[in-house]
Amino acid sequence: MKQNLQNLQLPGIPLVLSGPSGCGKGTIVKALLRKYPELFALSVSATTREPRPGEVHGVQYYFIDRKEFEGRIADGQILEYTEYCGNYYGTPKKELYERTMRGINVILEIEVEGAMNIRRLCPEAVLIYVLPPDAESLEARLRGRGTNTEEDIRARLATAREEIRLLPAYDYLVINDDNPSCSAEESAEIAADRIVRILEAESRRVSRNLENAVHFFD
Ligand code: 5GP
């Protein structure tokens, strides 16, 4: 049967977003979901850590206990997982596959180890690393939150220094600008637009369209 390439529903792309604590990832994810609700959905991870005030089961995370988490690993329900600060964090497989099959681009906001596992398990995923313009502004953002202790800020900066070594394994670097005339939300919207342009280009890769395009003359 002849293919009409215009009307084809292509699978969505798993989009991994990583970056140091304080880079503005969370605000960028919110901007993506707000501005482009038809294009993106967020992968909700499972975790064994306690919910923070205001966090809701099924929204920020699925909060489950260790026994349940380990059971889900054994059942093959968790695509990748890591242990971070004494707690499990993992990506549920079913939701990710179901949504990408429906053409939705699924955002996975996960740390670098998880990102490397996704690279191996889902070669079609796009890995984006988010950074502020320089190290000083990263530190200023962490201090500006006002919720982190000095020790915590030092620990987060040390982790960022370690994690940035894996930057070469990512596909794209998106800078979350520090424009003094913009609010954090406006800067995040600019970064979100950059991510959408990356995704547009990625969706046009020959490798993502080959199966349909080879039947063009059939
Ligand atoms: P937090 O406790 O601050 O919500 O998350 C701690 C870290 O776990 C963050 O770096 C976050 O990106 C990472 N994380 C959250 N969910 C997952 C997941 O499903 N897999 C992996 N590998 N990391 C995750």
Residues whose N, C-alpha, C, O or C-beta is under 5 A from the ligand:
A	BS01	5GP	S45 E80 Y81 T82 Y84 Y89 G90 T91 E109 I110 E111 G114
